[in-house]
Amino acid sequence: MSLPLVFALPGNDAFAADLATALEGGLGSAEVRRFPDGETYVRLETDVRDREVVLVCTLHEPDEKVVPLVMLAEAARDLGARRVGLVAPYLSYMRQDKRFHSGEGITSLYFGRFLSRVVDWLVTVDPHLHRHATLAESGYTIPTRVVHAAPAVADWIREHVERPVLVGPDSESEQWVSSVAELASAPHIVLEKVRRGDKDVEVSVPEVDRYRDHTPVLVDDIISTARTMVETLRHLARAGMPPTVCVGIHAVFASDGLQALEGAGPAQIVTCDTIEHSTNEIGLAPALAAAVSEVLAEEGGAPERNANESQ
């Protein structure tokens, strides 16, 4: 089988180059632009006939990215690509996974069905699954691979933070934080909330004295408005803990999220490179390349649908 061809959608050039290197594949060239009337123009400048095509498009702010993605995938297939897959380091439309109010659309389900018609397989990083255990339950009918960032995050913590103690903002975060802590060979604590009334909630930091000489490391999967991190930083400061390192997987930073977090005074803000951002320090291309290689190793033409869901 020939080596895969990796194509970057606009804004994904750096990650696509890293992925192509990790895959030991080729980096394809494509032109994607808008006509004066706003419609999308695509042109594949690298021959894709009988090749495995890998499109790289992180789906942060997805609505403006979906049409170019569809057009490029269709062009590759029309020009003879063997299969067309998508590496979406950040996967959007995971929030609305149930009908909370009458008349609402379950958009996570619709988006999963839609992408399953656009590409033959999908690789992503830690999608924000709420009430579903797998992407198949979110409407995806194609083979998928979910890459977990925890090992890379733990490696970064071991290499860059002296005497770390990982911090979870609440009980819901304990499973995730404890997993990263174990991989980093570090202790962890979880903030404790005591509700005394509807508007009276006291938050305490357990074992403060034990960890005063440690560096708190606050880890979360998505940093969007950053309000949870900001509140946690305030609790840690009031408890007399040293300045905190904030680590996020997906650097969404909606609205004034970054400014709010910087204003809370963390020692450092670090994110994975699933969304290009100035805080990116943790590269995930090698892990994604391994997952892509698994998908590409499947034989027999087009992959069997509804198979090989891996979480």
Secondary structure as GFF3:
##gff-version 3
##sequence-region A 1 311
A	DSSP	beta_strand	5	8	.	.	.	ID=ss1
A	DSSP	alpha_helix	13	23	.	.	.	ID=ss2
A	DSSP	beta_strand	26	27	.	.	.	ID=ss3
A	DSSP	beta_strand	30	34	.	.	.	ID=ss4
A	DSSP	beta_strand	40	44	.	.	.	ID=ss5
A	DSSP	beta_strand	52	56	.	.	.	ID=ss6
A	DSSP	alpha_helix	63	78	.	.	.	ID=ss7
A	DSSP	beta_strand	83	88	.	.	.	ID=ss8
A	DSSP	alpha_helix	107	118	.	.	.	ID=ss9
A	DSSP	beta_strand	121	125	.	.	.	ID=ss10
A	DSSP	three_ten_helix	136	138	.	.	.	ID=ss11
A	DSSP	beta_strand	144	147	.	.	.	ID=ss12
A	DSSP	alpha_helix	150	160	.	.	.	ID=ss13
A	DSSP	beta_strand	164	168	.	.	.	ID=ss14
A	DSSP	three_ten_helix	171	173	.	.	.	ID=ss15
A	DSSP	alpha_helix	174	184	.	.	.	ID=ss16
A	DSSP	beta_strand	188	190	.	.	.	ID=ss17
A	DSSP	beta_strand	192	197	.	.	.	ID=ss18
A	DSSP	beta_strand	200	204	.	.	.	ID=ss19
A	DSSP	three_ten_helix	209	211	.	.	.	ID=ss20
A	DSSP	beta_strand	215	223	.	.	.	ID=ss21
A	DSSP	alpha_helix	227	238	.	.	.	ID=ss22
A	DSSP	beta_strand	245	251	.	.	.	ID=ss23
A	DSSP	alpha_helix	257	263	.	.	.	ID=ss24
A	DSSP	beta_strand	268	272	.	.	.	ID=ss25
A	DSSP	beta_strand	280	282	.	.	.	ID=ss26
A	DSSP	alpha_helix	285	296	.	.	.	ID=ss27
###
